[in-house]
């Protein structure tokens, strides 16, 4: 079973992050979707796809999402 690139938890299902190229678990997806920058990340991604840039790496993972994932990773150990 694959692991989440962000929190390193088991990913029973995964999806691509809108912020970067991580494959993330459903828990991380929910947290990401609630982030204030999520709408902007989606808009920029859509604009890049319209330009036929299918390899867009994203706008970058916000620091608070990285810190949250690290906290959950440590708690799991």
N, CA, C and O atoms as a GROMACS GRO file, in nm:
protein
  308
    1UNK      N    1   0.085  -0.118   0.000
    1UNK     CA    2   0.000   0.000   0.000
    1UNK      C    3   0.090   0.124   0.000
    1UNK      O    4   0.186   0.131   0.076
    2UNK      N    5   0.058   0.222  -0.084
    2UNK     CA    6   0.142   0.342  -0.091
    2UNK      C    7   0.128   0.431   0.032
    2UNK      O    8   0.031   0.422   0.107
    3UNK      N    9   0.227   0.514   0.052
    3UNK     CA   10   0.226   0.609   0.162
    3UNK      C   11   0.206   0.750   0.106
    3UNK      O   12   0.244   0.778  -0.008
    4UNK      N   13   0.149   0.836   0.186
    4UNK     CA   14   0.128   0.975   0.151
    4UNK      C   15   0.264   1.046   0.145
    4UNK      O   16   0.346   1.034   0.236
    5UNK      N   17   0.287   1.119   0.036
    5UNK     CA   18   0.412   1.193   0.023
    5UNK      C   19   0.427   1.302   0.128
    5UNK      O   20   0.538   1.341   0.162
    6UNK      N   21   0.316   1.350   0.180
    6UNK     CA   22   0.321   1.465   0.271
    6UNK      C   23   0.332   1.422   0.417
    6UNK      O   24   0.424   1.464   0.486
    7UNK      N   25   0.240   1.339   0.464
    7UNK     CA   26   0.240   1.303   0.607
    7UNK      C   27   0.299   1.165   0.633
    7UNK      O   28   0.318   1.126   0.748
    8UNK      N   29   0.329   1.092   0.526
    8UNK     CA   30   0.385   0.958   0.532
    8UNK      C   31   0.293   0.857   0.599
    8UNK      O   32   0.339   0.753   0.648
    9UNK      N   33   0.163   0.886   0.602
    9UNK     CA   34   0.065   0.790   0.650
    9UNK      C   35   0.026   0.697   0.536
    9UNK      O   36   0.056   0.724   0.420
   10UNK      N   37  -0.040   0.586   0.569
   10UNK     CA   38  -0.085   0.494   0.466
   10UNK      C   39  -0.192   0.561   0.382
   10UNK      O   40  -0.286   0.620   0.436
   11UNK      N   41  -0.178   0.553   0.254
   11UNK     CA   42  -0.273   0.615   0.160
   11UNK      C   43  -0.359   0.506   0.097
   11UNK      O   44  -0.322   0.448  -0.005
   12UNK      N   45  -0.473   0.478   0.158
   12UNK     CA   46  -0.564   0.378   0.102
   12UNK      C   47  -0.614   0.426  -0.034
   12UNK      O   48  -0.646   0.346  -0.122
   13UNK      N   49  -0.620   0.555  -0.049
   13UNK     CA   50  -0.650   0.621  -0.176
   13UNK      C   51  -0.568   0.749  -0.177
   13UNK      O   52  -0.542   0.807  -0.071
   14UNK      N   53  -0.527   0.794  -0.293
   14UNK     CA   54  -0.448   0.917  -0.299
   14UNK      C   55  -0.493   1.002  -0.416
   14UNK      O   56  -0.561   0.957  -0.508
   15UNK      N   57  -0.453   1.128  -0.408
   15UNK     CA   58  -0.484   1.226  -0.511
   15UNK      C   59  -0.366   1.321  -0.523
   15UNK      O   60  -0.289   1.335  -0.428
   16UNK      N   61  -0.351   1.384  -0.635
   16UNK     CA   62  -0.243   1.480  -0.653
   16UNK      C   63  -0.276   1.610  -0.581
   16UNK      O   64  -0.388   1.660  -0.588
   17UNK      N   65  -0.177   1.665  -0.513
   17UNK     CA   66  -0.191   1.793  -0.446
   17UNK      C   67  -0.211   1.904  -0.547
   17UNK      O   68  -0.160   1.896  -0.659
   18UNK      N   69  -0.284   2.007  -0.510
   18UNK     CA   70  -0.299   2.125  -0.594
   18UNK      C   71  -0.184   2.224  -0.570
   18UNK      O   72  -0.165   2.316  -0.650
   19UNK      N   73  -0.108   2.206  -0.462
   19UNK     CA   74   0.000   2.298  -0.430
   19UNK      C   75   0.135   2.256  -0.488
   19UNK      O   76   0.218   2.340  -0.522
   20UNK      N   77   0.157   2.125  -0.498
   20UNK     CA   78   0.285   2.076  -0.550
   20UNK      C   79   0.263   1.939  -0.614
   20UNK      O   80   0.149   1.902  -0.644
   21UNK      N   81   0.368   1.864  -0.634
   21UNK     CA   82   0.356   1.736  -0.704
   21UNK      C   83   0.336   1.617  -0.610
   21UNK      O   84   0.343   1.503  -0.655
   22UNK      N   85   0.312   1.641  -0.484
   22UNK     CA   86   0.288   1.533  -0.388
   22UNK      C   87   0.163   1.453  -0.425
   22UNK      O   88   0.064   1.507  -0.473
   23UNK      N   89   0.171   1.322  -0.401
   23UNK     CA   90   0.053   1.236  -0.401
   23UNK      C   91   0.013   1.226  -0.255
   23UNK      O   92   0.089   1.176  -0.172
   24UNK      N   93  -0.107   1.273  -0.223
   24UNK     CA   94  -0.146   1.286  -0.083
   24UNK      C   95  -0.265   1.197  -0.048
   24UNK      O   96  -0.344   1.158  -0.134
   25UNK      N   97  -0.274   1.165   0.081
   25UNK     CA   98  -0.384   1.083   0.131
   25UNK      C   99  -0.512   1.167   0.143
   25UNK      O  100  -0.510   1.289   0.127
   26UNK      N  101  -0.620   1.100   0.170
   26UNK     CA  102  -0.749   1.168   0.180
   26UNK      C  103  -0.750   1.268   0.295
   26UNK      O  104  -0.811   1.375   0.284
   27UNK      N  105  -0.684   1.235   0.406
   27UNK     CA  106  -0.678   1.329   0.519
   27UNK      C  107  -0.606   1.458   0.478
   27UNK      O  108  -0.655   1.567   0.506
   28UNK      N  109  -0.492   1.444   0.412
   28UNK     CA  110  -0.418   1.562   0.367
   28UNK      C  111  -0.497   1.640   0.262
   28UNK      O  112  -0.491   1.763   0.258
   29UNK      N  113  -0.571   1.568   0.179
   29UNK     CA  114  -0.654   1.636   0.078
   29UNK      C  115  -0.759   1.726   0.146
   29UNK      O  116  -0.781   1.838   0.102
   30UNK      N  117  -0.822   1.676   0.250
   30UNK     CA  118  -0.922   1.756   0.322
   30UNK      C  119  -0.862   1.879   0.387
   30UNK      O  120  -0.921   1.987   0.383
   31UNK      N  121  -0.746   1.862   0.446
   31UNK     CA  122  -0.678   1.975   0.510
   31UNK      C  123  -0.635   2.076   0.404
   31UNK      O  124  -0.649   2.197   0.424
   32UNK      N  125  -0.582   2.027   0.292
   32UNK     CA  126  -0.539   2.114   0.184
   32UNK      C  127  -0.658   2.192   0.126
   32UNK      O  128  -0.648   2.312   0.100
   33UNK      N  129  -0.770   2.124   0.107
   33UNK     CA  130  -0.888   2.187   0.048
   33UNK      C  131  -0.946   2.298   0.134
   33UNK      O  132  -1.015   2.386   0.082
   34UNK      N  133  -0.920   2.295   0.263
   34UNK     CA  134  -0.970   2.398   0.354
   34UNK      C  135  -0.874   2.516   0.368
   34UNK      O  136  -0.907   2.615   0.434
   35UNK      N  137  -0.758   2.506   0.307
   35UNK     CA  138  -0.657   2.612   0.320
   35UNK      C  139  -0.700   2.737   0.242
   35UNK      O  140  -0.757   2.725   0.134
   36UNK      N  141  -0.673   2.856   0.297
   36UNK     CA  142  -0.712   2.981   0.230
   36UNK      C  143  -0.650   3.000   0.090
   36UNK      O  144  -0.708   3.070   0.008
   37UNK      N  145  -0.536   2.940   0.063
   37UNK     CA  146  -0.470   2.954  -0.066
   37UNK      C  147  -0.515   2.849  -0.168
   37UNK      O  148  -0.471   2.852  -0.283
   38UNK      N  149  -0.601   2.757  -0.128
   38UNK     CA  150  -0.641   2.647  -0.216
   38UNK      C  151  -0.707   2.697  -0.344
   38UNK      O  152  -0.674   2.650  -0.453
   39UNK      N  153  -0.799   2.791  -0.334
   39UNK     CA  154  -0.868   2.842  -0.453
   39UNK      C  155  -0.769   2.903  -0.551
   39UNK      O  156  -0.780   2.881  -0.672
   40UNK      N  157  -0.673   2.978  -0.501
   40UNK     CA  158  -0.571   3.036  -0.589
   40UNK      C  159  -0.488   2.927  -0.656
   40UNK      O  160  -0.457   2.937  -0.774
   41UNK      N  161  -0.453   2.823  -0.580
   41UNK     CA  162  -0.375   2.712  -0.637
   41UNK      C  163  -0.451   2.645  -0.751
   41UNK      O  164  -0.392   2.612  -0.854
   42UNK      N  165  -0.581   2.626  -0.733
   42UNK     CA  166  -0.664   2.565  -0.838
   42UNK      C  167  -0.671   2.656  -0.959
   42UNK      O  168  -0.660   2.609  -1.072
   43UNK      N  169  -0.690   2.785  -0.938
   43UNK     CA  170  -0.700   2.880  -1.049
   43UNK      C  171  -0.570   2.884  -1.130
   43UNK      O  172  -0.574   2.886  -1.253
   44UNK      N  173  -0.456   2.886  -1.062
   44UNK     CA  174  -0.328   2.891  -1.131
   44UNK      C  175  -0.306   2.760  -1.207
   44UNK      O  176  -0.260   2.762  -1.322
   45UNK      N  177  -0.337   2.648  -1.145
   45UNK     CA  178  -0.324   2.518  -1.212
   45UNK      C  179  -0.409   2.515  -1.340
   45UNK      O  180  -0.362   2.474  -1.445
   46UNK      N  181  -0.534   2.558  -1.329
   46UNK     CA  182  -0.624   2.560  -1.446
   46UNK      C  183  -0.570   2.650  -1.556
   46UNK      O  184  -0.578   2.616  -1.674
   47UNK      N  185  -0.515   2.764  -1.519
   47UNK     CA  186  -0.458   2.856  -1.618
   47UNK      C  187  -0.339   2.792  -1.689
   47UNK      O  188  -0.323   2.809  -1.810
   48UNK      N  189  -0.257   2.719  -1.616
   48UNK     CA  190  -0.142   2.652  -1.676
   48UNK      C  191  -0.186   2.540  -1.771
   48UNK      O  192  -0.127   2.522  -1.877
   49UNK      N  193  -0.288   2.467  -1.733
   49UNK     CA  194  -0.340   2.361  -1.821
   49UNK      C  195  -0.397   2.423  -1.949
   49UNK      O  196  -0.381   2.367  -2.057
   50UNK      N  197  -0.464   2.536  -1.936
   50UNK     CA  198  -0.517   2.605  -2.055
   50UNK      C  199  -0.404   2.642  -2.151
   50UNK      O  200  -0.424   2.646  -2.272
   51UNK      N  201  -0.286   2.670  -2.095
   51UNK     CA  202  -0.169   2.702  -2.177
   51UNK      C  203  -0.097   2.576  -2.224
   51UNK      O  204   0.011   2.582  -2.284
   52UNK      N  205  -0.159   2.460  -2.196
   52UNK     CA  206  -0.103   2.328  -2.231
   52UNK      C  207   0.024   2.294  -2.154
   52UNK      O  208   0.106   2.214  -2.200
   53UNK      N  209   0.041   2.355  -2.039
   53UNK     CA  210   0.152   2.322  -1.950
   53UNK      C  211   0.104   2.212  -1.856
   53UNK      O  212   0.053   2.239  -1.748
   54UNK      N  213   0.122   2.088  -1.898
   54UNK     CA  214   0.074   1.974  -1.821
   54UNK      C  215   0.175   1.926  -1.717
   54UNK      O  216   0.149   1.830  -1.644
   55UNK      N  217   0.288   1.992  -1.708
   55UNK     CA  218   0.391   1.957  -1.610
   55UNK      C  219   0.410   2.065  -1.505
   55UNK      O  220   0.517   2.075  -1.445
   56UNK      N  221   0.309   2.145  -1.482
   56UNK     CA  222   0.316   2.253  -1.383
   56UNK      C  223   0.338   2.194  -1.244
   56UNK      O  224   0.264   2.104  -1.202
   57UNK      N  225   0.436   2.244  -1.174
   57UNK     CA  226   0.473   2.188  -1.043
   57UNK      C  227   0.391   2.245  -0.928
   57UNK      O  228   0.408   2.203  -0.813
   58UNK      N  229   0.302   2.338  -0.955
   58UNK     CA  230   0.220   2.397  -0.850
   58UNK      C  231   0.278   2.527  -0.799
   58UNK      O  232   0.388   2.566  -0.836
   59UNK      N  233   0.202   2.593  -0.713
   59UNK     CA  234   0.245   2.723  -0.660
   59UNK      C  235   0.334   2.708  -0.537
   59UNK      O  236   0.388   2.807  -0.488
   60UNK      N  237   0.351   2.587  -0.489
   60UNK     CA  238   0.434   2.562  -0.371
   60UNK      C  239   0.348   2.536  -0.248
   60UNK      O  240   0.242   2.596  -0.231
   61UNK      N  241   0.395   2.447  -0.164
   61UNK     CA  242   0.322   2.410  -0.043
   61UNK      C  243   0.338   2.518   0.064
   61UNK      O  244   0.451   2.551   0.101
   62UNK      N  245   0.227   2.574   0.113
   62UNK     CA  246   0.236   2.673   0.220
   62UNK      C  247   0.302   2.614   0.345
   62UNK      O  248   0.285   2.497   0.378
   63UNK      N  249   0.377   2.697   0.413
   63UNK     CA  250   0.453   2.652   0.530
   63UNK      C  251   0.364   2.591   0.637
   63UNK      O  252   0.404   2.494   0.702
   64UNK      N  253   0.244   2.646   0.657
   64UNK     CA  254   0.158   2.592   0.763
   64UNK      C  255   0.109   2.451   0.729
   64UNK      O  256   0.088   2.370   0.820
   65UNK      N  257   0.090   2.419   0.602
   65UNK     CA  258   0.053   2.282   0.565
   65UNK      C  259   0.170   2.187   0.586
   65UNK      O  260   0.151   2.073   0.628
   66UNK      N  261   0.290   2.232   0.556
   66UNK     CA  262   0.409   2.150   0.578
   66UNK      C  263   0.426   2.122   0.728
   66UNK      O  264   0.454   2.010   0.768
   67UNK      N  265   0.407   2.225   0.810
   67UNK     CA  266   0.420   2.208   0.956
   67UNK      C  267   0.314   2.113   1.010
   67UNK      O  268   0.343   2.031   1.096
   68UNK      N  269   0.190   2.125   0.960
   68UNK     CA  270   0.083   2.037   1.004
   68UNK      C  271   0.116   1.891   0.971
   68UNK      O  272   0.098   1.803   1.054
   69UNK      N  273   0.164   1.867   0.850
   69UNK     CA  274   0.199   1.731   0.810
   69UNK      C  275   0.312   1.676   0.896
   69UNK      O  276   0.309   1.559   0.935
   70UNK      N  277   0.411   1.759   0.927
   70UNK     CA  278   0.521   1.716   1.013
   70UNK      C  279   0.470   1.680   1.152
   70UNK      O  280   0.514   1.581   1.211
   71UNK      N  281   0.378   1.760   1.206
   71UNK     CA  282   0.321   1.733   1.337
   71UNK      C  283   0.248   1.599   1.338
   71UNK      O  284   0.264   1.520   1.431
   72UNK      N  285   0.169   1.574   1.234
   72UNK     CA  286   0.096   1.446   1.227
   72UNK      C  287   0.192   1.330   1.206
   72UNK      O  288   0.167   1.220   1.256
   73UNK      N  289   0.302   1.351   1.134
   73UNK     CA  290   0.401   1.247   1.111
   73UNK      C  291   0.468   1.209   1.244
   73UNK      O  292   0.485   1.090   1.273
   74UNK      N  293   0.506   1.309   1.322
   74UNK     CA  294   0.573   1.284   1.451
   74UNK      C  295   0.477   1.215   1.548
   74UNK      O  296   0.517   1.123   1.619
   75UNK      N  297   0.351   1.256   1.550
   75UNK     CA  298   0.253   1.197   1.640
   75UNK      C  299   0.230   1.049   1.609
   75UNK      O  300   0.195   0.971   1.698
   76UNK      N  301   0.249   1.012   1.485
   76UNK     CA  302   0.227   0.874   1.443
   76UNK      C  303   0.340   0.783   1.486
   76UNK      O  304   0.322   0.661   1.492
   77UNK      N  305   0.458   0.837   1.517
   77UNK     CA  306   0.576   0.755   1.549
   77UNK      C  307   0.568   0.697   1.687
   77UNK      O  308   0.659   0.626   1.729
   0.00000   0.00000   0.00000
